Every structure is written in structure tokens, then in C-alpha cells.
Amino acid sequence: MLKLEDCIIRNGAFELHANLSVAERARVAVIGPSGAGKSTLIEAIAGFLPVATGRITWKGQDITDMPPGARPLTMLFQEDNLFPHLSVAQNVGLGIQPNLRLSPTDHAAVRQALNRVGLSGMHTRKPLELSGGQRSRAALARVLVQRRDLLLLDEPFAALGPALRAEMLDLVQELCEETGATLLMISHAPEDARRIAGECILVADGAAHPPQETTALLDNPPKVLRDYLG
Ligand SMILES: Nc1ncnc2c1ncn2[C@@H]1O[C@H](COP(=O)(O)OP(=O)(O)OP(=O)(O)O)[C@@H](O)[C@H]1O
């Protein structure tokens, strides 16, 4: 269980309240109006933003003051997930050893992860020699080798077209099912939430609300969400 207990998170003058829990292995979309605090929430869980009051626990362990790298989670950002001067395999290897001193077992894990996301044969390419979808796959391969059980996505597929985005979401869903990972995913598209997230955290009016069933929420949205969805 991921728990945010009576948390207040500050981002400049902005303040977000969160008192919620997410079950292990759940796939949860984080939705809400622009500027409502979705990234603020995810960045606090990842440790990039401090929690002013309250605490965050994962499987009972208090992670509130843990540095980002020590947290049992991995995060995919909107862009810049890959280093342009490194090969695809090296980018993935960074997920295992930041100094890239990889053992034969590590190399095998990198190969296996790249095969799993459909990038076999592209190990030596640089990110710029890949399509947008392939770059997303490489970033997902790095997530796979990290073997963390909490995955935070800040719209990493926003720049992809609808068909490719749907394909990547399906891959994320498969990977979560295979690894048993818990997923929190910021999304601006209700169809993305419907596609892979059983529940949604609505961020609005200064608060991140407890997860609600996706279909029920989107079929009968509260006014703040209705105004945003149009
Ligand atoms: N570095 C910062 N300094 C000051 N205020 C900030 C900073 N970053 C974000 N904010 C403010 O915090 C609020 C929440 O921003 P946040 O990025 O979390 O919203 P969001 O819901 O993710 O938005 P979007 O959907 O547009 O990406 C906004 O009002 C924003 O202006």
C-alpha cells in the first residue's frame, strides 16, 4: 500500500493536500485540470518535492525523507528520459549500474529487457536513431531492469500519436501485470485512464482525492472535472 497521510505539499506558493492510499498492484491514473497539482503530487511521492507536513509510506516503510534515488520507485518523465550520447543498451544499463560497470548477468538483463519491449537488434543505436515510440520502449526497458515495484509516469507518451500512445499504454499494462508493479500515471486523456487504470486520483481544488473507480468517475464526473473535460 502507498499511503499519503495528511500530507501538505508546497510548490512555490501553491499548496496541495493529500490524504489517500493506493493498493499494491493497482493501476491508477492521476487526472485533473491543468495547474491543479498532478505533477506536484507525483514529484512529492518521487522525493523531488518535500512534504511540508504529514508522511508518505510504501508497504509500511516511511519514505517521506528518503532521497529520490533510495526510494523503491522509478519515474518516467514527459521527455529527456534517455541520454543522447549513450547507446540504447547503455541507457538501459544505467538502470542497473549508474557507472555502467555491468556484469555478464547485467548485460543479459539489459538484452532481455530490450527484447521484451520489442527492441532486439537496436541495442547499439543512439536515441536519436530511434523513432519516438522506440525511444519510449527503451525508457520502459530501463524501468524493467530497475525492478522497482512502484512506477510513476508523468505523461511520458504525450508527444506520441493516439495509436502509438495506446500501444505504449498496453505495453505498460502488460509490464505491470508481469512484474506486479503498482502504477501511478498522470494523464490528460480520459481514454488513457479508461484503457489501463482501474482507478483515478482526481487532483482539483487544492487536494489529491482518494482513488475512485475510473468508469464511475468518468461516466459521472463532478463539475470541476466536467469543466476540464469539456
Ligand atoms: N517551480 C514552481 N514554482 C512555483 N510554483 C510552481 C512551480 N511549479 C509549479 N508551480 C505551481 O504549482 C501548481 C501546480 O502545478 P503542477 O505542475 O503540479 O500542476 P499539474 O496539474 O501537473 O499541471 P499540468 O496539467 O498543466 O501539467 C500550479 O499552480 C503551478 O503554477
The ligand as a MOL file (V3000), in Angstrom:
LIG
                    3D

  0  0  0     0  0            999 V3000
M  V30 BEGIN CTAB
M  V30 COUNTS 31 33 0 0 0
M  V30 BEGIN ATOM
M  V30 1 N 8.5950 25.7170 -9.5680 0
M  V30 2 C 7.4250 26.2490 -9.2210 0
M  V30 3 N 7.3740 27.4040 -8.5210 0
M  V30 4 C 6.2200 27.9610 -8.1740 0
M  V30 5 N 5.0160 27.4340 -8.4810 0
M  V30 6 C 5.0020 26.3120 -9.1860 0
M  V30 7 C 6.1900 25.6530 -9.6000 0
M  V30 8 N 5.8560 24.5490 -10.2890 0
M  V30 9 C 4.5050 24.5110 -10.3010 0
M  V30 10 N 4.0030 25.5650 -9.6440 0
M  V30 11 C 2.5690 25.8540 -9.4430 0
M  V30 12 O 2.0000 24.7490 -8.7480 0
M  V30 13 C 0.6920 24.4820 -9.2500 0
M  V30 14 C 0.5810 23.0140 -9.5960 0
M  V30 15 O 1.4350 22.7150 -10.6890 0
M  V30 16 P 1.5470 21.2570 -11.2710 0
M  V30 17 O 2.6200 21.2910 -12.3060 0
M  V30 18 O 1.6740 20.2870 -10.1700 0
M  V30 19 O 0.1150 21.0810 -11.9490 0
M  V30 20 P -0.3840 19.9650 -12.9690 0
M  V30 21 O -1.7410 19.5610 -12.5110 0
M  V30 22 O 0.6290 18.9020 -13.1100 0
M  V30 23 O -0.4890 20.8370 -14.2920 0
M  V30 24 P -0.4290 20.4550 -15.8500 0
M  V30 25 O -1.5780 19.5340 -16.0950 0
M  V30 26 O -0.6180 21.7780 -16.5380 0
M  V30 27 O 0.9200 19.8310 -16.1180 0
M  V30 28 C 0.4490 25.4150 -10.4220 0
M  V30 29 O -0.4200 26.4220 -9.9900 0
M  V30 30 C 1.8300 25.9350 -10.7610 0
M  V30 31 O 1.7330 27.2410 -11.2220 0
M  V30 END ATOM
M  V30 BEGIN BOND
M  V30 1 1 1 2
M  V30 2 1 2 3
M  V30 3 2 2 7
M  V30 4 2 3 4
M  V30 5 1 4 5
M  V30 6 2 5 6
M  V30 7 1 6 7
M  V30 8 1 6 10
M  V30 9 1 7 8
M  V30 10 2 8 9
M  V30 11 1 9 10
M  V30 12 1 10 11
M  V30 13 1 11 12
M  V30 14 1 11 30
M  V30 15 1 12 13
M  V30 16 1 13 14
M  V30 17 1 13 28
M  V30 18 1 14 15
M  V30 19 1 15 16
M  V30 20 2 16 17
M  V30 21 1 16 18
M  V30 22 1 16 19
M  V30 23 1 19 20
M  V30 24 2 20 21
M  V30 25 1 20 22
M  V30 26 1 20 23
M  V30 27 1 23 24
M  V30 28 2 24 25
M  V30 29 1 24 26
M  V30 30 1 24 27
M  V30 31 1 28 29
M  V30 32 1 28 30
M  V30 33 1 30 31
M  V30 END BOND
M  V30 END CTAB
M  END
